[in-house]
Amino acid sequence: IKSSAASDVYKRQRIANGDVRTALNAIELAILTTEADGNGVIHITEDIAAESIQQKLINCDDQQFYDMLSAFCKSLRGSDSDAALFWFSRLLYAGADPRMLARRIIAHASEDVGLANPIAMLQAVAAGQALELIGMPEARLPMSQAIIAICESPKSNSVVCAIDAAMADAESARGQVPPSLRDTHYKGADRLGAGGGYLYPHDYPGHWVKQQYMPDEIKDHEYYHPSNQGHEAKIHKHEK
């Protein structure tokens, strides 16, 4: 028995939605219904595999694949549950690796929802873990749950904006650690001024005290600007 191309094996695995029993049944049916050539070899093509599994393979070139992936990501960001589920389904039928889709779901839970609804990240990570634990096709359920949770959540991109700004400063490697924040877990640290003047927040009302944590060169830089969406509105109000 020979496949017409190495990629067929991958596609047949995906079209079975990760269900080994479905894949084996399809292979058995394909063998029983396909005539061998003059050398006694049975060639199982994509069309035969699709017919055997009673589903139609979606022909998808690289550009179509990335267009669908882009549509999926933009639907998550745009809060359209129906569209996100549709493109998620199309990508699965087209042979997309569910693990790749799980990574995108987790990324968007932070990039487009963030602290506006922290539960969305937990849903997304749990869906990724479920995929590893139970596999497909069952994992499509927790993954769909995470997709809907992200779409229906209030949106905020404050997290991605904050880390992008911090990374830009970190790339320039500006500033030294203030003496009050330096490590004191070695002999002679006090003689070098390490830890001097540090204020222990839990000793103060509200478990907070004003002190400088940033290097002098960028002490006035602010990265995180909470939105007024969802849970993050509480942080926004507190900072004001």
Secondary structure by P-SEA (a helix, b strand, c coil): cccccaaaaaaaaaaacccaaaaaaaaaaaaaacccccccbbbbcaaaaaaaacbbbbbccaaaaaaaaaaaaaaaaaccaaaaaaaaaaaaaacccaaaaaaaaaaaaccccccccaaaaaaaaaaaaaaaacccccaaaaaaaaaaaaaaccccaaaaaaaaaaaaaaaacccccccccccccccccccccccccccccccccccbbbbbcccccccccccccccccccaaaaaaaac
